[in-house]
Amino acid sequence: MSGPRPRQGSRRSTRTRASRGPSAVGRRHEVVVGPVAHGGHCVARVPDPAHERGRVVFVRHALPGERVVLEVTEGTEGDSFWRADAVEVLEPSPDRVEAPCPVAGPGLCGGCDLQHVALPAQRDQKAAVVREQLQRLAGLEVPVVVEPVPGDVDGLRWRTRQRWARTPDGRRGLRKHRSHEVVAVDDCLITHPEAREPEPGEVVETVRGRDLAVAADGFWQVHPGAPEALVGAVLEALAPRAGESVLDLYAGVGLFSAFLAEAVGRDGRVVAVEGDAVAASYAGRNLPDVDVLPGDVAAVLASPEAPAVADLVVLDPPRTGAKRAVCDAVAARGPRAIAYVACDPAALARDVALLAGHGYALTSLRAFDLFPMTHHVECVALLEHATPAAPGV
């Protein structure tokens, strides 16, 4: 659980790029929708003489198997793919429901991708995406079930923090998908009635009876059931033993370190590494029995400050993943087990493939529905060495 990091609900800037021919925006096509894909959309194809199998279109507000009319929202003749919204549903899926929110739909608020999907089917879609990414990027066939966690009401009223935007006339609102344009929103249905806006100051979060201070505008999971679910999954995966040494990377204010330190006891050691200076300072306050090393994770691991060996490692990187330098440095310490907490299944799959090159196999995976009504999903993966590696290897 790291410091401020771009995760669910973060605003994405759109690049300005050179034109690749006439715009396709506004064109409509009738299609049968294909499989769900990573990113909150499904794949469809429209006839195109330049593409033998048809041009790929990533369609939001659709479901696999539906016959819909799509309207292109981004793309030109020269692009390899287009983006689109399903603006008319001709043959609906049995999993389609009426969106509970009046501003969830094409051209409206971009915060929720899946309000048109029944909640069990949302979780099935997310599981399918995790499986597909692990198969395509890591060559693994892994069974995946996305688990609900306590703290939402039928997928609603879970978001404990919300950053509101303002319309030109000053009304409260949220941005459209891939846009800076603001849609007025009187009541965001995934937002908790007592949600707070990020602001200066400090708050205290309580997990398993333990208080952890965090900057009011710093990173903390927004689903109330997330910290307990993730702590439980990490402890279950690693099964820490008294006296073991632990590296907690991208440690944030110390959520995992706090409970790992209790598990390994006084004869063990936990070292927490966090790149955000404010979060690292809070970790130092929250974790009197943990060594906190502030700084970029890859740089710290390459420095003499970092321990040369570790029995256990927690990886909780930002959405882009840990990447090669960190994965290599982790494997070099010869841990018996690595718990990887992932907010992006593609990054997880890429890093699992890198760690496989060092002999680490994915031995279990749990996925949690921490962001209902959106395409986001959180995973906790356990990687273990096929044969215990010698320290420093």
C-alpha positions as CSV (number, residue, x, y, z in Angstrom):
1,M,0.0,0.0,0.0
2,S,2.2,2.8,-1.2
3,G,2.1,6.5,-1.2
4,P,0.4,8.6,-3.8
5,R,0.2,6.4,-6.9
6,P,-2.1,6.4,-10.0
7,R,-4.6,3.7,-9.4
8,Q,-8.4,3.4,-9.8
9,G,-10.0,6.7,-10.5
10,S,-6.9,8.5,-11.5
11,R,-7.2,11.0,-14.3
12,R,-5.5,10.1,-17.5
13,S,-4.2,12.7,-19.9
14,T,-4.7,12.2,-23.6
15,R,-1.8,12.7,-26.0
16,T,-1.9,15.0,-28.9
17,R,-0.6,13.1,-31.9
18,A,-0.2,13.7,-35.6
19,S,-3.2,13.0,-37.8
20,R,-3.2,9.6,-39.6
21,G,-5.8,10.4,-42.1
22,P,-9.5,11.3,-42.1
23,S,-11.2,11.1,-38.7
24,A,-13.6,8.1,-38.1
25,V,-15.2,9.8,-35.0
26,G,-19.0,9.6,-35.2
27,R,-19.2,6.7,-37.6
28,R,-21.7,4.0,-36.6
29,H,-21.4,0.3,-37.3
30,E,-23.6,-2.7,-36.3
31,V,-21.5,-5.4,-34.8
32,V,-21.6,-8.6,-32.7
33,V,-19.4,-7.9,-29.7
34,G,-16.4,-10.2,-29.0
35,P,-14.5,-11.0,-25.8
36,V,-13.9,-8.7,-22.9
37,A,-10.4,-7.1,-22.9
38,H,-8.2,-5.4,-20.3
39,G,-9.2,-1.8,-19.8
40,G,-13.0,-1.7,-19.4
41,H,-14.1,-2.5,-22.9
42,C,-14.8,-5.4,-25.3
43,V,-13.3,-6.2,-28.6
44,A,-15.3,-5.9,-31.9
45,R,-14.3,-5.8,-35.5
46,V,-15.8,-3.7,-38.3
47,P,-15.3,-4.4,-42.0
48,D,-12.3,-2.7,-43.5
49,P,-10.5,-3.4,-46.8
50,A,-7.2,-2.5,-45.1
51,H,-7.6,-5.1,-42.4
52,E,-8.1,-8.8,-43.5
53,R,-10.1,-9.7,-40.4
54,G,-11.7,-6.3,-40.0
55,R,-10.5,-3.3,-38.0
56,V,-10.3,-3.8,-34.2
57,V,-12.6,-1.5,-32.2
58,F,-12.5,-1.4,-28.4
59,V,-16.1,-0.8,-27.3
60,R,-17.3,0.4,-24.0
61,H,-20.8,-0.1,-22.5
62,A,-21.1,-3.5,-24.3
63,L,-21.0,-7.1,-23.3
64,P,-19.6,-10.2,-25.1
65,G,-22.0,-11.7,-27.5
66,E,-24.3,-8.7,-27.8
67,R,-25.4,-7.2,-31.1
68,V,-25.0,-3.4,-30.8
69,V,-24.6,-0.3,-32.8
70,L,-21.3,1.3,-31.9
71,E,-20.2,4.9,-32.5
72,V,-16.6,5.6,-32.9
73,T,-15.2,8.0,-30.3
74,E,-11.5,8.0,-31.2
75,G,-9.6,7.0,-34.3
76,T,-8.6,7.9,-37.9
77,E,-8.3,5.9,-41.1
78,G,-4.6,5.3,-40.4
79,D,-4.9,4.0,-36.9
80,S,-4.5,0.3,-36.1
81,F,-7.6,0.4,-33.9
82,W,-10.5,2.6,-32.9
83,R,-12.4,3.3,-29.7
84,A,-16.1,3.4,-29.5
85,D,-19.2,3.4,-27.4
86,A,-22.2,1.0,-27.7
87,V,-25.0,3.5,-28.3
88,E,-27.7,1.1,-29.2
89,V,-28.2,-2.5,-28.0
90,L,-30.1,-4.6,-30.5
91,E,-29.6,-8.0,-28.8
92,P,-28.7,-7.7,-25.1
93,S,-26.7,-10.2,-23.1
94,P,-28.5,-12.0,-20.2
95,D,-26.0,-10.3,-18.0
96,R,-27.1,-6.8,-19.0
97,V,-28.9,-4.7,-16.3
98,E,-30.1,-1.2,-16.2
99,A,-27.3,1.0,-14.8
100,P,-28.3,2.3,-11.3
101,C,-26.6,5.7,-12.0
102,P,-28.3,8.1,-14.4
103,V,-24.9,9.4,-15.6
104,A,-23.3,6.0,-16.3
105,G,-23.4,5.5,-20.0
106,P,-22.0,6.7,-23.4
107,G,-20.8,10.3,-23.4
108,L,-21.5,10.7,-19.7
109,C,-19.4,10.2,-16.5
110,G,-16.3,8.1,-17.2
111,G,-15.8,6.8,-13.6
112,C,-17.7,3.5,-14.0
113,D,-17.1,1.0,-16.8
114,L,-19.5,-1.8,-15.8
115,Q,-22.7,-0.4,-14.3
116,H,-24.6,-2.1,-17.2
117,V,-23.3,-5.5,-16.1
118,A,-24.8,-7.7,-13.3
119,L,-22.4,-7.8,-10.4
120,P,-21.6,-11.6,-10.6
121,A,-20.8,-11.1,-14.3
122,Q,-18.6,-8.2,-13.6
123,R,-16.4,-10.4,-11.4
124,D,-16.4,-13.1,-14.1
125,Q,-15.2,-10.6,-16.6
126,K,-12.4,-9.4,-14.4
127,A,-11.4,-13.0,-13.7
128,A,-11.3,-13.6,-17.5
129,V,-9.1,-10.5,-18.0
130,V,-6.6,-11.7,-15.3
131,R,-6.5,-15.2,-16.8
132,E,-6.0,-13.8,-20.3
133,Q,-3.1,-11.5,-19.3
134,L,-1.3,-14.3,-17.4
135,Q,-1.7,-16.6,-20.4
136,R,-0.7,-14.1,-23.0
137,L,2.2,-12.3,-21.2
138,A,3.5,-15.1,-18.9
139,G,2.4,-18.2,-20.7
140,L,0.5,-19.5,-17.7
141,E,-2.9,-21.1,-17.4
142,V,-4.2,-20.0,-14.0
143,P,-7.7,-20.5,-12.5
144,V,-9.0,-17.1,-11.2
145,V,-12.0,-16.3,-9.1
146,V,-12.7,-12.7,-8.1
147,E,-13.8,-12.5,-4.5
148,P,-16.1,-9.8,-3.1
149,V,-15.1,-8.1,0.1
150,P,-17.2,-6.5,2.8
151,G,-17.9,-2.8,2.7
152,D,-20.0,-2.1,-0.3
153,V,-23.8,-2.3,-0.9
154,D,-24.4,-4.4,-4.0
155,G,-21.3,-2.8,-5.5
156,L,-22.2,0.7,-4.5
157,R,-21.3,3.2,-1.7
158,W,-17.8,1.9,-1.2
159,R,-15.5,4.8,-2.3
160,T,-14.3,6.4,0.9
161,R,-12.4,9.2,-0.9
162,Q,-13.5,11.2,-3.9
163,R,-11.8,14.0,-5.8
164,W,-14.6,16.1,-7.4
165,A,-14.2,18.3,-10.4
166,R,-16.2,21.4,-11.3
167,T,-18.3,22.3,-14.3
168,P,-17.8,25.7,-15.9
169,D,-20.8,27.0,-13.9
170,G,-19.3,25.7,-10.6
171,R,-21.4,22.6,-10.1
172,R,-19.8,19.5,-8.6
173,G,-19.0,16.8,-11.2
174,L,-16.7,14.1,-12.6
175,R,-14.9,13.8,-15.9
176,K,-15.9,12.0,-19.0
177,H,-13.9,9.0,-20.1
178,R,-10.4,10.0,-21.5
179,S,-11.5,13.7,-21.4
180,H,-11.1,16.8,-19.3
181,E,-14.8,17.7,-19.8
182,V,-16.8,17.6,-16.6
183,V,-20.3,16.1,-16.2
184,A,-22.4,17.4,-13.4
185,V,-23.0,14.7,-10.8
186,D,-25.3,15.3,-7.9
187,D,-24.7,11.9,-6.3
188,C,-22.0,9.5,-7.3
189,L,-23.5,6.1,-6.4
190,I,-20.2,4.3,-5.8
191,T,-19.1,7.0,-3.3
192,H,-19.8,6.5,0.4
193,P,-22.1,9.2,1.9
194,E,-19.3,10.2,4.4
195,A,-16.5,10.1,1.8
196,R,-13.9,12.8,2.2
197,E,-12.0,14.7,-0.4
198,P,-8.2,14.6,-0.4
199,E,-7.0,17.5,1.6
200,P,-4.0,18.7,3.7
201,G,-3.7,17.1,7.1
202,E,-3.5,13.7,8.6
203,V,-5.9,10.8,9.2
204,V,-5.7,7.6,11.2
205,E,-6.8,4.3,9.6
206,T,-7.4,1.3,11.8
207,V,-6.7,-2.2,10.6
208,R,-7.0,-5.3,12.8
209,G,-7.1,-3.0,15.8
210,R,-3.9,-1.2,14.8
211,D,-3.8,2.5,14.0
212,L,-1.8,3.7,11.1
213,A,-1.3,7.5,10.4
214,V,-1.5,8.6,6.7
215,A,-1.5,11.9,5.0
216,A,-5.1,12.9,4.2
217,D,-4.1,13.4,0.6
218,G,-1.8,10.4,0.5
219,F,-2.5,6.9,-0.9
220,W,-4.8,4.6,0.9
221,Q,-7.1,2.0,-0.6
222,V,-10.6,3.5,-1.1
223,H,-12.7,0.4,-0.5
224,P,-13.2,0.0,3.2
225,G,-12.7,-3.8,3.0
226,A,-9.5,-3.6,1.1
227,P,-6.8,-3.3,3.9
228,E,-8.2,-6.3,5.8
229,A,-8.6,-8.4,2.7
230,L,-5.1,-7.6,1.4
231,V,-3.3,-8.1,4.8
232,G,-5.1,-11.4,5.2
233,A,-4.1,-12.6,1.8
234,V,-0.5,-11.6,2.1
235,L,-0.1,-13.2,5.5
236,E,-1.8,-16.4,4.3
237,A,0.4,-16.5,1.2
238,L,3.7,-15.9,2.9
239,A,3.0,-17.8,6.2
240,P,5.8,-15.9,7.9
241,R,7.8,-17.6,10.6
242,A,9.4,-16.3,13.8
243,G,12.9,-15.1,13.1
244,E,12.5,-14.6,9.4
245,S,13.7,-11.5,7.5
246,V,11.3,-9.6,5.3
247,L,11.6,-7.0,2.6
248,D,8.5,-4.9,2.1
249,L,8.9,-3.0,-1.2
250,Y,6.7,0.0,-2.1
251,A,5.7,-0.2,1.5
252,G,3.7,3.1,1.8
253,V,2.8,4.0,5.3
254,G,3.5,0.4,6.5
255,L,0.3,-1.6,6.2
256,F,2.0,-4.9,5.4
257,S,5.1,-4.2,7.4
258,A,3.1,-3.7,10.6
259,F,1.7,-7.2,10.6
260,L,4.7,-8.9,9.2
261,A,6.8,-7.5,12.0
262,E,4.4,-9.0,14.5
263,A,4.6,-12.3,12.8
264,V,8.4,-12.6,12.6
265,G,8.8,-11.3,16.1
266,R,11.8,-9.8,17.8
267,D,14.2,-12.3,16.4
268,G,13.1,-11.4,12.9
269,R,13.7,-8.3,10.8
270,V,11.4,-6.2,8.5
271,V,12.9,-3.6,6.1
272,A,10.4,-1.3,4.4
273,V,11.3,0.6,1.2
274,E,9.1,3.5,0.0
275,G,9.8,6.0,-2.7
276,D,7.4,8.7,-1.6
277,A,9.1,10.9,1.0
278,V,5.9,11.7,2.9
279,A,4.6,8.1,3.0
280,A,8.1,7.0,4.1
281,S,8.0,9.5,7.0
282,Y,4.6,8.2,8.1
283,A,6.0,4.6,7.9
284,G,8.8,5.6,10.2
285,R,6.2,6.8,12.7
286,N,3.9,3.9,12.3
287,L,6.6,1.2,12.5
288,P,8.9,1.5,15.5
289,D,10.1,-2.1,15.0
290,V,10.8,-1.8,11.3
291,D,13.8,-0.4,9.4
292,V,12.4,2.2,6.9
293,L,14.5,3.0,3.9
294,P,13.2,6.0,1.9
295,G,14.0,6.3,-1.8
296,D,13.4,4.8,-5.2
297,V,13.0,1.0,-4.8
298,A,15.4,0.0,-7.5
299,A,18.0,2.5,-6.3
300,V,17.7,1.4,-2.7
301,L,18.0,-2.3,-3.6
302,A,21.2,-1.5,-5.5
303,S,22.7,0.4,-2.5
304,P,24.7,-1.0,0.4
305,E,21.8,0.0,2.8
306,A,19.5,-2.8,1.6
307,P,19.9,-6.2,3.1
308,A,21.6,-8.7,0.8
309,V,19.3,-11.6,1.7
310,A,15.6,-11.9,2.6
311,D,13.4,-14.9,3.5
312,L,10.2,-13.1,2.3
313,V,9.4,-10.2,0.0
314,V,6.3,-8.2,-0.5
315,L,6.0,-6.4,-3.8
316,D,3.2,-3.8,-4.0
317,P,4.2,-1.6,-7.0
318,P,2.3,1.1,-8.8
319,R,0.2,0.3,-11.8
320,T,3.3,0.1,-14.1
321,G,4.7,-2.8,-12.1
322,A,8.0,-3.6,-10.5
323,K,9.9,-4.1,-13.8
324,R,13.2,-5.8,-14.5
325,A,15.7,-4.1,-12.2
326,V,13.5,-4.6,-9.1
327,C,12.6,-8.2,-10.1
328,D,16.2,-9.1,-10.7
329,A,17.2,-7.5,-7.3
330,V,14.5,-9.4,-5.5
331,A,15.4,-12.7,-7.0
332,A,19.1,-12.1,-6.1
333,R,18.2,-12.1,-2.4
334,G,16.9,-15.7,-2.7
335,P,13.6,-15.3,-0.8
336,R,11.6,-18.5,-0.2
337,A,8.4,-16.7,-1.1
338,I,7.3,-13.5,-2.8
339,A,3.8,-11.9,-2.3
340,Y,3.0,-9.7,-5.2
341,V,0.1,-7.3,-4.7
342,A,-1.1,-6.0,-8.1
343,C,-3.5,-3.4,-9.2
344,D,-2.9,-4.1,-12.9
345,P,-3.1,-7.7,-14.3
346,A,-0.8,-6.9,-17.3
347,A,1.9,-5.5,-15.1
348,L,1.5,-8.6,-12.8
349,A,1.9,-10.9,-15.7
350,R,5.0,-9.2,-17.1
351,D,6.7,-9.3,-13.7
352,V,5.7,-12.9,-13.1
353,A,7.4,-13.7,-16.4
354,L,10.5,-11.9,-15.3
355,L,10.6,-13.7,-11.9
356,A,10.1,-17.0,-13.7
357,G,13.4,-16.4,-15.4
358,H,15.0,-16.7,-11.9
359,G,13.2,-19.9,-11.1
360,Y,10.2,-18.5,-9.3
361,A,6.8,-20.1,-10.0
362,L,3.3,-18.7,-9.5
363,T,1.9,-21.1,-7.0
364,S,-1.3,-19.3,-5.9
365,L,-3.4,-16.3,-6.8
366,R,-6.3,-14.5,-5.2
367,A,-8.2,-11.7,-6.8
368,F,-10.5,-9.2,-5.0
369,D,-13.3,-6.9,-6.2
370,L,-12.0,-3.8,-4.6
371,F,-13.5,-1.5,-7.3
372,P,-17.0,-2.7,-8.1
373,M,-18.7,-1.2,-11.1
374,T,-15.3,-0.5,-12.7
375,H,-12.9,-2.8,-14.6
376,H,-10.2,-2.6,-11.9
377,V,-9.3,-5.6,-9.9
378,E,-6.6,-6.3,-7.2
379,C,-4.6,-9.5,-7.1
380,V,-2.3,-11.1,-4.5
381,A,0.0,-13.6,-6.1
382,L,2.4,-16.0,-4.4
383,L,5.6,-16.9,-6.1
384,E,8.0,-19.6,-4.7
385,H,11.3,-20.9,-5.9
386,A,11.1,-24.4,-7.3
387,T,14.2,-25.3,-5.3
388,P,15.2,-22.9,-2.5
389,A,17.8,-20.5,-3.9
390,A,21.1,-20.0,-2.0
391,P,21.4,-16.5,-0.5
392,G,22.8,-14.0,-2.9
393,V,22.2,-16.2,-6.0
